[in-house]
Each structure stands twice: as structure tokens, then as C-alpha cells.
Amino acid sequence: MVQRMFTSSRFCSNINMIETIERRRFALLCHCAKKVVVIIMTTVITIMMQLQVSAADDGVYQMTEREIRMLEAVVMHEVGYCSRDSMIAVAHVVLNRVESPLFPDTVEQVLHQPGQFTAIHNYYDQERPVSAQVRSAVADALQIPDVTGGALYFYNPGYMQDGPVLDWFESLETTLVFEEVWYCK
């Protein structure tokens, strides 16, 4: 009887070890799949940006100079130290909101919506002066088609705590994952 208990215990131990290995393999597979998706999406964005097709019917988004400066300030504060592609993607989220019936009709109104783009303060206090790279990326964003798949929101889950806000973001349709930022609608 003692011998059987020892064998049974050893059997359970082996099963636990196999389950642990399988969990690790699955986690590694998920990690690799995420990397592949990021590489594919980066390639797609780069190709789309190289097409240089107009974004609106008449070739440009209609904005005031003040709205362009506001958009530049928000992009600078949100992703000014990230890649040019990220700058363009964030600018497109704002422009998508202007086009959406769910949001106001101007860039200024979209950027000033309560609880949305708190980075609009950068327009007023210039905490982070807008770089030439951001100005150029925003100018390009106004001339090319949306690279986000119609995204109206973006977030980085690495900077969010578990809770209702993260749950809400995760309930949305993800249109793009790029540089650890999720774009969704």
C-alpha cells in the first residue's frame, strides 16, 4: 500500500510538471504571436503612409491654424517621443473623432471634451514644446488616409490598472496594436 501511494504521488507530480511546461509553452506562443502581429501592423502602416493618398474628398482635412497647433500640442504630449508612425496614428484618432457622429465636429471641440484629451493643457502651457518631428508628422497625417482602421480611442494597457476603465477599453473592437498601444473603436 505504501508503495502505491508513493507511485501515485510521483504520478501527480509528473502531471503537475507537464501542466507547468504546457502553460509556459502556451505563454511563449502568445508572446510570439503578439510580436508577429506588431511586425505585420508596422509594415501595413508603413506601406499605407508611403501611398500618400489624400485623407478627405478635397485632399486635406479642413482645420484652422489654431486647431492644427492644438493637435500638434496634444500629439507632442501623448506620443512626442515615440515613432513618427505613432504620432500619425494618434493624430488620426482625433481626426476620426471629428468625422464620427459620436463626437463633436471640430478638432478644438474634440480635444476639449471633458475627460478625453487631458494633454490639451500642453497647448496652453507648452510643458512640452512641439518638436519639428511632431509638426511634420501632424502635417503628413492631414494628407494621408487613416492608418488606424477607424480607431476612436487609444490606450496602453501597460500604464493602466485593472478595473472598469481597462475593462471598458478591452470591450471595444481593437483595430490596431502598434508599439504597445491599442487603437480601438
Beta strands, then each sheet from edge to edge (+ up, - down):
strand 1: 153-155
strand 2: 174-178
strand 3: 181-184
sheet 1: 1+ 3- 2+
end
